[in-house]
Structures are given as structure tokens and as C-alpha cells.
Amino acid sequence: MQKTFSYDIIYIIESLSLDERKTGTLLYDDIVKRRCEQFGHTKSRLISVDNKFEFNSALDDIRESIFDEQLYPYIHFEIHGGTSNQGLVLNSDDIIKWTNLISQLREINVSCRNNLFVSFATCYSAYFIKVIANELNKPTPVLGLVAATENIGEKDLEFSFLDYFDVLLTTNDVTKAIKALNTSIPGKQLFSYMTSDALFDRLYQKHVNPRIQNTMIRDIQKTVKTRDPSLSNKQIRDKVNRWKQLEQSEQIKKLRQVFLMLNH
């Protein structure tokens, strides 16, 4: 069952050099702060960080606010992404690896009982999604995610999230906001919105399932042959297929339960 989300505060986390256009600051001043004040139901905060220590401290503070102020966060990143699978590259050239970021966001998401919403105005943010595929046996780091579904360059990111947040905060409709975001990038549909349910299904089928099936088939074949050496190859294949379906079904159920925090 798809869970709905709510948020009490929007954090814009920015780490850009002095000679760059401060897209996070512009987004905050022009849209987020103004709309939050206009409607009065959501708080907002701009956080500028230069290095890894400041970045980690910012996320620690956000996690603490869940307990101290009972605030459910929305976190938006206006930070460069490193080439290949590096992670976020801060103003100081410190790198926040995707694996580390996922662990930090997971702590926040667990703290707010699977209610964290995250968006990236970041090059190569598609790697964030791929890295999660290796951790489907752990709680999801987000309930909702807005990110590029493919790796994109800085030129496309010159188009900011201004329209996205304007529509989101005016209508509270993520689908309409995503449409506005993609419309601002002519001829391309680079960004998508994924719930943790959809994220699990996509990653399991694309990345996890093929690996698991190969291992599962070998193990089952060995077990079947050991139990009954007289079986023909066709009989073995039939038993393998039946067992595979049962084991795969149980495995998906267990992984989904952990990833979506269904027992929390």
C-alpha cells in the first residue's frame, strides 16, 4: 500500500562556490520562503555548507529537530554531483559518498517513521538510486524522492526547481510539480517522482532479482539432485521452477517488509 507523506519544514541545503549562481539561495528567497510564509502551514530554512563537517552537522541537526520540535522534514539539495559514482561534491571539494549520504538519510527517515521527502538538483543523482539497490535489505532512506532518472550535466541543471516548488507549495501536488519541472527543461523528461514502494519494485526487478535468481537456481538444482538422483533433467527443471517461484515470493515479502519499515 502506498503511503502518503506530509512535511512541516523544507530545508534547502546548498554548497556552491562564490563565483557560481546561488541557485539554492535564489530558490529559497524567491519561492520557498515566500510561499511558506504566504500559506503559513510549512516552515522553511536555507542551510549553506562548505565542507563535510558542516554538511554532516546540518543533517544531524535535521534529525534532532524531529525529536525536539516534532518536525517532519523535506530536504532539497542544491549541490554538485561528482562524476561516475562519487557522490556530492561540496564547495571545499569534500565528497559525500552516496553510500554515506544514504546511511545519513536512512537515520532521518527511520526517526520520522518513513516520512522523509528528498529532492536533488544535482548532476549524476541517478547514482543515488543505483546505490540503494545494494541495500534493499535495510530500511529505505526516503519515503519520496525527486531525482534525475539518468545522469545529467550542469547545463540542464541551470534550469532550477523554481517552477517545481512554486507548484508544489501552491497545489501540494507532486505530479503537477514534476510536470512543471520537466516542462522547464525543453524537450527532456529528466526528473521523476518515486515513492519508496515504486523504488523497491524498480530496483528489485532491475538490479537485485537477476543476481538472486542465478544463485537461487544453482542452490535449488543442487538440492533437488541430492534428494532424488533418479530425476530426469526435465523433472529437475520443473521442480526448480516451482521452488524458485515460492522462494522468490518469500524473499520479496521479507525484503519489502524491511525496506518499507512495515513492522515499525
C-alpha atoms as a printed R data frame, in Angstrom:
    type eleno elety resid chain resno      x       y       z
1   ATOM     1    CA   MET     A     1  0.000   0.000   0.000
2   ATOM     2    CA   GLN     A     2  1.395   3.397  -0.979
3   ATOM     3    CA   LYS     A     3  1.879   5.707   1.965
4   ATOM     4    CA   THR     A     4  1.095   9.416   1.750
5   ATOM     5    CA   PHE     A     5  3.586  11.890   3.131
6   ATOM     6    CA   SER     A     6  3.454  15.213   4.902
7   ATOM     7    CA   TYR     A     7  6.160  17.694   5.833
8   ATOM     8    CA   ASP     A     8  6.375  20.533   8.344
9   ATOM     9    CA   ILE     A     9  9.614  22.155   7.204
10  ATOM    10    CA   ILE     A    10 11.568  22.446   3.950
11  ATOM    11    CA   TYR     A    11 15.353  22.536   4.151
12  ATOM    12    CA   ILE     A    12 17.325  23.836   1.182
13  ATOM    13    CA   ILE     A    13 20.920  22.625   1.572
14  ATOM    14    CA   GLU     A    14 23.325  24.486  -0.698
15  ATOM    15    CA   SER     A    15 27.065  24.118  -1.260
16  ATOM    16    CA   LEU     A    16 28.243  26.212  -4.208
17  ATOM    17    CA   SER     A    17 31.353  28.310  -4.804
18  ATOM    18    CA   LEU     A    18 31.408  32.114  -4.507
19  ATOM    19    CA   ASP     A    19 31.604  32.652  -8.273
20  ATOM    20    CA   GLU     A    20 28.606  30.431  -9.020
21  ATOM    21    CA   ARG     A    21 24.971  31.394  -9.313
22  ATOM    22    CA   LYS     A    22 23.475  30.579  -5.910
23  ATOM    23    CA   THR     A    23 20.543  28.561  -7.173
24  ATOM    24    CA   GLY     A    24 19.633  27.328  -3.695
25  ATOM    25    CA   THR     A    25 19.545  30.842  -2.249
26  ATOM    26    CA   LEU     A    26 17.507  32.117  -5.200
27  ATOM    27    CA   LEU     A    27 15.094  29.227  -4.850
28  ATOM    28    CA   TYR     A    28 14.692  29.874  -1.145
29  ATOM    29    CA   ASP     A    29 14.301  33.662  -1.361
30  ATOM    30    CA   ASP     A    30 12.115  33.793  -4.469
31  ATOM    31    CA   ILE     A    31  9.805  30.825  -3.925
32  ATOM    32    CA   VAL     A    32 10.151  28.605  -0.874
33  ATOM    33    CA   LYS     A    33 10.322  31.177   1.909
34  ATOM    34    CA   ARG     A    34  7.677  33.386   0.316
35  ATOM    35    CA   ARG     A    35  5.208  30.568  -0.332
36  ATOM    36    CA   CYS     A    36  5.720  29.053   3.126
37  ATOM    37    CA   GLU     A    37  5.022  32.436   4.736
38  ATOM    38    CA   GLN     A    38  2.052  33.001   2.459
39  ATOM    39    CA   PHE     A    39  0.290  29.745   3.347
40  ATOM    40    CA   GLY     A    40  1.621  29.510   6.892
41  ATOM    41    CA   HIS     A    41  1.452  25.725   7.257
42  ATOM    42    CA   THR     A    42  5.098  24.927   6.468
43  ATOM    43    CA   LYS     A    43  8.357  26.282   7.848
44  ATOM    44    CA   SER     A    44 11.499  26.709   5.751
45  ATOM    45    CA   ARG     A    45 15.219  27.082   6.238
46  ATOM    46    CA   LEU     A    46 18.218  27.681   3.978
47  ATOM    47    CA   ILE     A    47 21.423  25.941   5.053
48  ATOM    48    CA   SER     A    48 24.696  26.833   3.326
49  ATOM    49    CA   VAL     A    49 27.576  24.416   3.925
50  ATOM    50    CA   ASP     A    50 31.177  24.472   2.736
51  ATOM    51    CA   ASN     A    51 32.692  21.219   3.957
52  ATOM    52    CA   LYS     A    52 31.940  17.722   5.170
53  ATOM    53    CA   PHE     A    53 31.809  18.712   8.838
54  ATOM    54    CA   GLU     A    54 29.176  21.390   8.175
55  ATOM    55    CA   PHE     A    55 27.212  19.059   5.923
56  ATOM    56    CA   ASN     A    56 27.145  16.260   8.495
57  ATOM    57    CA   SER     A    57 26.230  18.721  11.248
58  ATOM    58    CA   ALA     A    58 23.325  20.021   9.162
59  ATOM    59    CA   LEU     A    59 21.880  16.533   8.735
60  ATOM    60    CA   ASP     A    60 22.417  15.778  12.426
61  ATOM    61    CA   ASP     A    61 20.507  18.958  13.320
62  ATOM    62    CA   ILE     A    62 17.663  17.986  10.995
63  ATOM    63    CA   ARG     A    63 17.419  14.597  12.660
64  ATOM    64    CA   GLU     A    64 17.399  16.186  16.105
65  ATOM    65    CA   SER     A    65 14.605  18.562  15.074
66  ATOM    66    CA   ILE     A    66 12.349  15.548  14.549
67  ATOM    67    CA   PHE     A    67 12.614  14.752  18.260
68  ATOM    68    CA   ASP     A    68 12.986  18.275  19.685
69  ATOM    69    CA   GLU     A    69 10.421  20.126  17.565
70  ATOM    70    CA   GLN     A    70  8.335  17.259  16.167
71  ATOM    71    CA   LEU     A    71  9.045  18.456  12.610
72  ATOM    72    CA   TYR     A    72  8.813  16.164   9.575
73  ATOM    73    CA   PRO     A    73 11.412  17.344   7.038
74  ATOM    74    CA   TYR     A    74 11.605  17.814   3.296
75  ATOM    75    CA   ILE     A    75 15.272  18.085   2.225
76  ATOM    76    CA   HIS     A    76 16.307  19.588  -1.108
77  ATOM    77    CA   PHE     A    77 19.956  19.511  -2.218
78  ATOM    78    CA   GLU     A    78 21.490  22.211  -4.417
79  ATOM    79    CA   ILE     A    79 24.970  20.683  -4.635
80  ATOM    80    CA   HIS     A    80 27.168  19.427  -7.458
81  ATOM    81    CA   GLY     A    81 27.421  15.718  -8.099
82  ATOM    82    CA   GLY     A    82 30.758  14.101  -8.796
83  ATOM    83    CA   THR     A    83 31.460  12.191 -11.985
84  ATOM    84    CA   SER     A    84 30.747   8.448 -12.074
85  ATOM    85    CA   ASN     A    85 29.572   7.264  -8.665
86  ATOM    86    CA   GLN     A    86 31.487   9.625  -6.365
87  ATOM    87    CA   GLY     A    87 28.644  11.370  -4.557
88  ATOM    88    CA   LEU     A    88 28.013  15.013  -3.665
89  ATOM    89    CA   VAL     A    89 30.918  17.430  -4.159
90  ATOM    90    CA   LEU     A    90 30.911  20.288  -1.662
91  ATOM    91    CA   ASN     A    91 32.338  23.781  -2.078
92  ATOM    92    CA   SER     A    92 35.536  22.697  -0.291
93  ATOM    93    CA   ASP     A    93 35.859  19.745  -2.734
94  ATOM    94    CA   ASP     A    94 34.993  17.381   0.113
95  ATOM    95    CA   ILE     A    95 32.997  14.421  -1.192
96  ATOM    96    CA   ILE     A    96 29.929  12.975   0.485
97  ATOM    97    CA   LYS     A    97 29.789   9.441  -0.887
98  ATOM    98    CA   TRP     A    98 26.393   8.186  -1.969
99  ATOM    99    CA   THR     A    99 26.658   5.284   0.482
100 ATOM   100    CA   ASN     A   100 27.309   7.670   3.368
101 ATOM   101    CA   LEU     A   101 24.503  10.007   2.334
102 ATOM   102    CA   ILE     A   102 22.079   7.086   2.096
103 ATOM   103    CA   SER     A   103 23.035   5.987   5.626
104 ATOM   104    CA   GLN     A   104 22.515   9.517   6.965
105 ATOM   105    CA   LEU     A   105 19.158   9.920   5.256
106 ATOM   106    CA   ARG     A   106 18.115   6.468   6.450
107 ATOM   107    CA   GLU     A   107 18.676   7.550  10.066
108 ATOM   108    CA   ILE     A   108 16.500  10.601   9.481
109 ATOM   109    CA   ASN     A   109 13.805   8.592   7.718
110 ATOM   110    CA   VAL     A   110 13.687   5.958  10.461
111 ATOM   111    CA   SER     A   111 13.434   8.758  13.039
112 ATOM   112    CA   CYS     A   112 10.396  10.255  11.306
113 ATOM   113    CA   ARG     A   113  8.838   6.804  10.720
114 ATOM   114    CA   ASN     A   114  9.305   6.665   6.952
115 ATOM   115    CA   ASN     A   115  8.130  10.158   6.142
116 ATOM   116    CA   LEU     A   116 11.239  11.807   4.641
117 ATOM   117    CA   PHE     A   117 10.939  13.518   1.269
118 ATOM   118    CA   VAL     A   118 14.122  14.340  -0.673
119 ATOM   119    CA   SER     A   119 14.881  16.065  -3.976
120 ATOM   120    CA   PHE     A   120 18.140  16.615  -5.839
121 ATOM   121    CA   ALA     A   121 19.177  19.449  -8.129
122 ATOM   122    CA   THR     A   122 22.383  17.535  -8.645
123 ATOM   123    CA   CYS     A   123 24.400  16.149 -11.536
124 ATOM   124    CA   TYR     A   124 24.629  12.357 -11.512
125 ATOM   125    CA   SER     A   125 21.929  11.970  -8.855
126 ATOM   126    CA   ALA     A   126 20.819   8.831 -10.722
127 ATOM   127    CA   TYR     A   127 23.692   7.065  -8.934
128 ATOM   128    CA   PHE     A   128 21.916   7.697  -5.622
129 ATOM   129    CA   ILE     A   129 19.140   5.414  -6.850
130 ATOM   130    CA   LYS     A   130 21.529   2.730  -8.110
131 ATOM   131    CA   VAL     A   131 23.431   2.543  -4.816
132 ATOM   132    CA   ILE     A   132 20.194   1.882  -2.925
133 ATOM   133    CA   ALA     A   133 19.849  -1.333  -4.965
134 ATOM   134    CA   ASN     A   134 22.641  -2.847  -2.873
135 ATOM   135    CA   GLU     A   135 20.789  -2.034   0.358
136 ATOM   136    CA   LEU     A   136 17.258  -3.305  -0.144
137 ATOM   137    CA   ASN     A   137 17.773  -5.416   2.978
138 ATOM   138    CA   LYS     A   138 17.849  -2.212   5.049
139 ATOM   139    CA   PRO     A   139 15.154   0.415   5.729
140 ATOM   140    CA   THR     A   140 14.542   2.839   2.879
141 ATOM   141    CA   PRO     A   141 16.385   6.186   3.166
142 ATOM   142    CA   VAL     A   142 13.342   8.078   1.792
143 ATOM   143    CA   LEU     A   143  9.596   7.848   1.526
144 ATOM   144    CA   GLY     A   144  9.526  10.084  -1.545
145 ATOM   145    CA   LEU     A   145 12.289  11.014  -3.975
146 ATOM   146    CA   VAL     A   146 12.572  13.536  -6.800
147 ATOM   147    CA   ALA     A   147 15.710  12.931  -8.834
148 ATOM   148    CA   ALA     A   148 17.010  12.545 -12.352
149 ATOM   149    CA   THR     A   149 16.363   9.082 -13.731
150 ATOM   150    CA   GLU     A   150 19.520   9.376 -15.832
151 ATOM   151    CA   ASN     A   151 22.789  11.187 -15.366
152 ATOM   152    CA   ILE     A   152 22.576  14.796 -16.483
153 ATOM   153    CA   GLY     A   153 25.061  17.613 -16.830
154 ATOM   154    CA   GLU     A   154 25.253  21.083 -15.339
155 ATOM   155    CA   LYS     A   155 23.745  22.722 -18.416
156 ATOM   156    CA   ASP     A   156 20.369  21.102 -17.823
157 ATOM   157    CA   LEU     A   157 20.562  21.976 -14.133
158 ATOM   158    CA   GLU     A   158 20.787  25.666 -14.957
159 ATOM   159    CA   PHE     A   159 17.015  25.302 -15.082
160 ATOM   160    CA   SER     A   160 16.230  25.459 -11.401
161 ATOM   161    CA   PHE     A   161 13.500  23.974  -9.270
162 ATOM   162    CA   LEU     A   162 11.716  27.318  -9.132
163 ATOM   163    CA   ASP     A   163  8.642  26.120 -11.022
164 ATOM   164    CA   TYR     A   164  8.627  22.800  -9.200
165 ATOM   165    CA   PHE     A   165  8.480  24.330  -5.709
166 ATOM   166    CA   ASP     A   166  6.092  27.050  -6.771
167 ATOM   167    CA   VAL     A   167  3.600  24.442  -7.973
168 ATOM   168    CA   LEU     A   168  4.267  22.058  -5.071
169 ATOM   169    CA   LEU     A   169  3.718  24.672  -2.381
170 ATOM   170    CA   THR     A   170  0.694  26.139  -4.163
171 ATOM   171    CA   THR     A   171 -1.119  22.895  -5.004
172 ATOM   172    CA   ASN     A   172  0.567  20.265  -2.774
173 ATOM   173    CA   ASP     A   173  0.513  18.037  -5.864
174 ATOM   174    CA   VAL     A   174  3.843  16.315  -6.578
175 ATOM   175    CA   THR     A   175  2.718  15.085 -10.005
176 ATOM   176    CA   LYS     A   176  1.893  18.598 -11.168
177 ATOM   177    CA   ALA     A   177  5.156  19.888  -9.680
178 ATOM   178    CA   ILE     A   178  7.204  17.262 -11.555
179 ATOM   179    CA   LYS     A   179  5.427  18.171 -14.768
180 ATOM   180    CA   ALA     A   180  6.311  21.825 -14.196
181 ATOM   181    CA   LEU     A   181  9.949  20.888 -13.517
182 ATOM   182    CA   ASN     A   182 10.304  18.833 -16.686
183 ATOM   183    CA   THR     A   183  8.494  21.480 -18.748
184 ATOM   184    CA   SER     A   184 11.187  23.959 -17.742
185 ATOM   185    CA   ILE     A   185 13.771  21.743 -19.483
186 ATOM   186    CA   PRO     A   186 12.722  21.880 -23.165
187 ATOM   187    CA   GLY     A   187 12.481  18.557 -24.971
188 ATOM   188    CA   LYS     A   188 13.505  16.415 -21.998
189 ATOM   189    CA   GLN     A   189 11.830  14.435 -19.237
190 ATOM   190    CA   LEU     A   190 14.778  14.074 -16.902
191 ATOM   191    CA   PHE     A   191 13.169  14.076 -13.481
192 ATOM   192    CA   SER     A   192 10.675  11.735 -11.873
193 ATOM   193    CA   TYR     A   193  8.977  11.238  -8.540
194 ATOM   194    CA   MET     A   194  9.256   7.855  -6.863
195 ATOM   195    CA   THR     A   195  7.739   6.593  -3.651
196 ATOM   196    CA   SER     A   196  9.671   4.035  -1.637
197 ATOM   197    CA   ASP     A   197  7.224   1.372  -2.904
198 ATOM   198    CA   ALA     A   198  7.985   2.189  -6.533
199 ATOM   199    CA   LEU     A   199 11.684   2.478  -5.758
200 ATOM   200    CA   PHE     A   200 11.751  -1.000  -4.248
201 ATOM   201    CA   ASP     A   201  9.909  -2.562  -7.208
202 ATOM   202    CA   ARG     A   202 12.130  -0.853  -9.762
203 ATOM   203    CA   LEU     A   203 15.422  -1.728  -8.057
204 ATOM   204    CA   TYR     A   204 14.456  -5.288  -7.187
205 ATOM   205    CA   GLN     A   205 13.444  -6.151 -10.738
206 ATOM   206    CA   LYS     A   206 16.337  -4.360 -12.430
207 ATOM   207    CA   HIS     A   207 19.299  -4.984 -10.138
208 ATOM   208    CA   VAL     A   208 18.586  -7.465  -7.363
209 ATOM   209    CA   ASN     A   209 16.351 -10.100  -8.918
210 ATOM   210    CA   PRO     A   210 18.795 -11.277 -11.653
211 ATOM   211    CA   ARG     A   211 21.599 -11.782  -9.117
212 ATOM   212    CA   ILE     A   212 19.367 -13.592  -6.667
213 ATOM   213    CA   GLN     A   213 17.841 -15.831  -9.328
214 ATOM   214    CA   ASN     A   214 21.214 -17.070 -10.569
215 ATOM   215    CA   THR     A   215 22.291 -18.027  -7.045
216 ATOM   216    CA   MET     A   216 18.886 -19.448  -6.185
217 ATOM   217    CA   ILE     A   217 18.733 -21.683  -9.269
218 ATOM   218    CA   ARG     A   218 22.175 -23.191  -8.585
219 ATOM   219    CA   ASP     A   219 21.277 -23.902  -4.953
220 ATOM   220    CA   ILE     A   220 17.915 -25.440  -5.796
221 ATOM   221    CA   GLN     A   221 19.359 -27.626  -8.566
222 ATOM   222    CA   LYS     A   222 21.957 -28.982  -6.172
223 ATOM   223    CA   THR     A   223 19.313 -29.704  -3.513
224 ATOM   224    CA   VAL     A   224 16.954 -31.447  -5.966
225 ATOM   225    CA   LYS     A   225 19.683 -33.687  -7.370
226 ATOM   226    CA   THR     A   226 20.872 -34.632  -3.890
227 ATOM   227    CA   ARG     A   227 17.385 -35.578  -2.710
228 ATOM   228    CA   ASP     A   228 16.465 -37.640  -5.761
229 ATOM   229    CA   PRO     A   229 19.321 -38.566  -8.165
230 ATOM   230    CA   SER     A   230 16.895 -40.549 -10.359
231 ATOM   231    CA   LEU     A   231 15.057 -37.438 -11.613
232 ATOM   232    CA   SER     A   232 15.323 -36.592 -15.302
233 ATOM   233    CA   ASN     A   233 16.578 -33.195 -16.437
234 ATOM   234    CA   LYS     A   234 13.008 -32.113 -17.262
235 ATOM   235    CA   GLN     A   235 11.756 -33.153 -13.827
236 ATOM   236    CA   ILE     A   236 14.600 -31.244 -12.230
237 ATOM   237    CA   ARG     A   237 13.768 -28.123 -14.266
238 ATOM   238    CA   ASP     A   238 10.101 -28.367 -13.278
239 ATOM   239    CA   LYS     A   239 10.933 -28.664  -9.580
240 ATOM   240    CA   VAL     A   240 13.465 -25.828  -9.808
241 ATOM   241    CA   ASN     A   241 10.861 -23.540 -11.374
242 ATOM   242    CA   ARG     A   242  8.258 -24.343  -8.713
243 ATOM   243    CA   TRP     A   243 10.701 -23.873  -5.842
244 ATOM   244    CA   LYS     A   244 12.095 -20.723  -7.399
245 ATOM   245    CA   GLN     A   245  8.669 -19.103  -7.513
246 ATOM   246    CA   LEU     A   246  7.964 -19.994  -3.879
247 ATOM   247    CA   GLU     A   247 11.350 -18.869  -2.579
248 ATOM   248    CA   GLN     A   248 11.332 -15.697  -4.642
249 ATOM   249    CA   SER     A   249  7.887 -14.795  -3.347
250 ATOM   250    CA   GLU     A   250  9.006 -15.250   0.263
251 ATOM   251    CA   GLN     A   251 12.205 -13.339  -0.335
252 ATOM   252    CA   ILE     A   252 10.422 -10.377  -1.902
253 ATOM   253    CA   LYS     A   253  7.987 -10.319   1.003
254 ATOM   254    CA   LYS     A   254 10.797 -10.249   3.596
255 ATOM   255    CA   LEU     A   255 12.856  -7.618   1.760
256 ATOM   256    CA   ARG     A   256  9.822  -5.393   1.183
257 ATOM   257    CA   GLN     A   257  8.856  -5.625   4.838
258 ATOM   258    CA   VAL     A   258 12.295  -4.450   5.948
259 ATOM   259    CA   PHE     A   259 12.776  -1.814   3.232
260 ATOM   260    CA   LEU     A   260  9.360  -0.190   3.708
261 ATOM   261    CA   MET     A   261  9.553  -0.468   7.507
262 ATOM   262    CA   LEU     A   262  6.202  -2.222   7.610
263 ATOM   263    CA   ASN     A   263  6.860  -3.502  11.148
264 ATOM   264    CA   HIS     A   264  7.809  -0.064  12.521
